[in-house]
């Protein structure tokens, strides 16, 4: 059982939905990023989604693209991203960390080397958005064999023919993308999301977490109410990009977590 599996079991026992927060590693710099990551669990975050900066983030809207640029311009690397996880693990051995990013930096490192380093650093799962199920032998299967969950995205355009392929090697949870487009592109609507979540849950026992388009506590509550939890990224990253104080960023995160936990 991974930390992700354990977290969902604990939440289910409490009758609570999950709140997942996305932040870009190294944004606006390493030290501030580390402070934010370390503060997320106390702000109510159940799972940390840690962005791996990349030069061509095709699934991300401008807010997260700019965060990646800030991180890269500040010298952020894959090694430093893993170091943030290590630093959190020194004081928190239970909050799951999911690394979200793109395959190129992992391929450049070498899959076996990367997986060993990620496992040692305390990474629990991967979301690699540019590796489709047809490429599962490339990273998904090796990751699962190494003890990491591989989390797949389902979208409004994932039809009944495609869904079984998407789900076949997914573990940890399914990430449902609530809107067609990039991160931060549009607002999520619970009425639209609910039947899609039900459709996915009819085909899997995995929790279904909904992200993209969740920007405020009420939407977090509404979306978590029709799923097993919700993800907020762009709204948090936006505040970091504006240079808001770490305490203010974390206070905002807590309002989102409280919203999701009310569901």
C-alpha positions in Angstrom: 0.0 0.0 0.0 1.4 3.4 -1.0 1.0 6.6 0.9 -1.7 7.5 -1.6 -3.7 4.3 -0.9 -3.3 4.8 2.8 -4.5 8.5 2.6 -7.6 7.5 0.7 -8.3 4.7 3.2 -8.0 7.2 6.0 -10.2 9.8 4.4 -12.8 7.1 3.6 -12.8 6.1 7.3 -13.5 9.7 8.2 -16.1 10.1 5.5 -14.1 13.0 4.1 -13.2 14.0 0.6 -9.6 14.7 -0.5 -8.0 18.1 -1.2 -5.0 18.1 -3.5 -2.9 21.2 -4.0 -0.6 21.7 -7.0 2.5 23.9 -6.7 5.4 24.3 -9.1 8.7 23.2 -7.6 11.1 26.1 -7.4 8.5 28.9 -7.9 9.4 31.7 -7.3 12.6 30.2 -6.0 13.8 27.1 -4.2 13.7 28.4 -0.6 10.2 29.9 -0.9 8.9 26.9 -2.7 10.2 24.6 0.0 8.5 26.8 2.7 5.2 26.5 0.9 5.5 22.8 0.3 6.3 22.2 4.0 3.3 24.3 5.0 0.8 22.6 2.8 -0.1 19.7 5.2 -0.9 22.0 8.1 -3.1 24.0 5.7 -5.2 21.0 5.2 -3.7 19.5 2.0 -4.2 15.7 1.8 -2.0 15.2 -1.3 0.7 17.4 -2.6 1.0 17.6 -6.4 4.6 18.9 -7.1 5.2 20.3 -10.5 8.4 19.4 -12.3 9.4 22.5 -14.3 9.7 21.9 -18.1 10.2 24.2 -21.0 7.2 23.0 -23.1 4.3 22.3 -20.7 1.6 21.5 -23.2 -1.2 20.7 -20.8 -0.8 23.9 -18.8 -2.3 27.3 -19.1 -0.4 30.6 -18.9 -0.3 30.8 -15.1 1.5 27.4 -14.7 3.6 28.0 -17.8 4.9 31.2 -16.2 5.5 29.4 -12.9 7.7 26.9 -14.8 9.6 29.7 -16.5 10.2 31.4 -13.2 11.5 28.2 -11.7 13.7 27.3 -14.6 15.1 30.8 -14.8 15.9 30.5 -11.1 18.0 27.4 -11.9 15.5 24.8 -10.7 16.4 21.2 -11.8 15.0 17.7 -11.4 17.5 17.1 -8.6 16.3 20.1 -6.7 12.7 19.1 -7.2 13.5 15.7 -5.7 15.3 17.5 -2.9 12.1 19.4 -1.9 10.5 16.0 -1.5 13.4 14.8 0.7 13.2 17.9 2.9 9.4 17.4 3.4 10.0 13.8 4.3 12.3 14.8 7.1 9.3 16.1 9.0 6.3 14.4 7.3 6.3 10.8 6.4 2.6 10.5 5.6 1.4 13.2 3.2 1.6 11.7 -0.3 3.6 13.6 -3.0 2.7 13.2 -6.6 5.1 14.5 -9.1 3.4 16.0 -12.2 5.3 16.8 -15.3 6.5 15.7 -18.7 8.5 12.8 -19.9 11.6 14.5 -21.4 13.4 15.2 -18.1 12.8 11.7 -16.9 13.9 10.2 -20.2 17.0 12.3 -20.1 17.8 11.0 -16.6 17.1 7.4 -17.5 13.9 5.7 -16.3 15.5 3.3 -13.9 17.7 5.9 -12.4 14.9 8.4 -12.0 12.5 5.9 -10.4 15.2 4.8 -7.9 15.8 8.5 -7.0 12.1 9.4 -6.9 11.4 6.4 -4.5 14.3 7.3 -2.3 13.2 11.0 -2.2 9.7 10.0 -1.0 7.7 10.5 -4.2 4.6 8.4 -4.1 3.1 8.8 -7.6 3.6 10.2 -11.0 1.3 12.2 -13.4 3.2 12.4 -16.8 0.7 14.0 -19.1 2.5 13.3 -22.4 2.8 9.5 -22.1 -0.5 7.9 -23.4 -1.5 4.4 -22.4 0.1 3.0 -25.6 3.4 3.9 -24.0 2.9 2.2 -20.7 6.0 0.0 -21.0 8.0 3.2 -21.2 7.4 4.4 -17.6 4.0 3.4 -16.2 4.8 -0.3 -15.7 8.3 0.3 -14.5 7.0 2.9 -12.0 4.4 0.5 -10.6 7.0 -2.2 -10.3 9.1 0.3 -8.3 6.3 0.9 -5.9 5.0 4.3 -7.3 1.5 4.9 -8.4 1.0 6.0 -12.0 -2.0 8.3 -12.2 -3.8 8.8 -15.5 -5.9 11.7 -16.7 -9.4 11.2 -18.0 -11.1 14.1 -19.8 -14.6 15.1 -21.2 -13.4 13.6 -24.5 -12.4 10.2 -23.1 -15.2 8.1 -24.6 -16.5 4.6 -23.7 -14.1 3.1 -26.1 -11.0 4.9 -24.8 -11.8 4.8 -21.0 -10.8 1.1 -20.4 -7.5 1.8 -22.0 -6.9 4.8 -19.8 -7.8 2.9 -16.7 -6.0 -0.4 -17.3 -2.7 0.4 -15.6 -3.8 3.4 -13.6 -3.3 3.3 -9.8 -3.6 5.6 -6.8 -6.5 7.6 -8.2 -7.9 8.8 -11.5 -7.5 12.5 -12.3 -10.6 13.8 -14.1 -10.0 16.9 -16.1 -13.2 18.8 -15.7 -12.9 21.1 -18.7 -11.6 20.8 -22.2 -8.4 22.8 -22.5 -5.4 23.7 -20.4 -5.1 24.3 -16.7 -6.9 27.5 -15.5 -8.8 27.8 -18.8 -12.4 27.7 -17.5 -14.5 27.2 -14.4 -15.5 23.7 -13.4 -19.2 23.1 -13.0 -20.4 20.4 -10.5 -23.5 19.7 -12.6 -21.3 18.9 -15.6 -18.8 16.9 -13.6 -21.1 14.7 -11.6 -22.3 12.4 -14.5 -18.7 12.1 -15.8 -17.4 11.0 -12.4 -20.2 8.5 -12.1 -19.3 7.2 -15.6 -15.7 6.7 -14.6 -16.5 5.2 -11.2 -18.7 2.6 -13.0 -15.5 1.2 -14.5 -13.0 1.4 -11.6 -12.8 1.1 -7.9 -10.1 3.9 -7.8 -11.0 7.3 -6.3 -11.8 10.0 -8.8 -10.3 13.4 -8.2 -11.4 16.4 -10.2 -9.1 19.2 -11.3 -8.8 22.1 -13.8 -11.1 25.1 -13.2 -11.4 25.0 -9.4 -10.4 28.4 -8.0 -12.3 29.1 -4.8 -13.6 27.4 -1.7 -17.2 27.1 -2.9 -16.2 25.4 -6.1 -13.8 23.2 -4.2 -16.8 22.1 -2.0 -19.2 21.7 -5.0 -16.7 19.6 -7.0 -15.6 17.5 -4.0 -19.3 16.9 -3.4 -19.7 15.0 -6.6 -16.2 13.3 -6.6 -13.8 11.8 -4.2 -11.9 15.1 -3.9 -10.6 18.0 -5.9 -7.4 19.6 -7.1 -6.5 23.3 -7.1 -3.4 24.5 -8.9 -3.6 27.7 -11.0 -5.4 29.7 -8.3 -2.6 28.9 -5.8 0.2 29.4 -8.3 -1.3 32.7 -9.3 -0.9 34.0 -5.7 2.7 32.8 -5.6 3.4 34.5 -9.0 2.1 37.8 -7.5 4.7 37.6 -4.8 2.2 37.1 -1.9 3.8 36.1 1.4 4.1 32.4 2.2 1.7 32.8 5.1 -0.9 34.4 2.9 -0.6 31.7 0.2 -1.0 29.0 2.8 -4.0 30.8 4.4 -5.7 30.8 1.0 -4.9 27.1 0.6 -6.6 26.4 3.9 -9.8 28.1 2.7 -9.8 25.8 -0.3 -9.0 22.7 1.8 -11.8 23.6 4.2 -14.2 23.9 1.3 -13.3 20.5 0.0 -13.6 19.0 3.4 -17.1 20.4 3.9 -18.3 18.4 1.0 
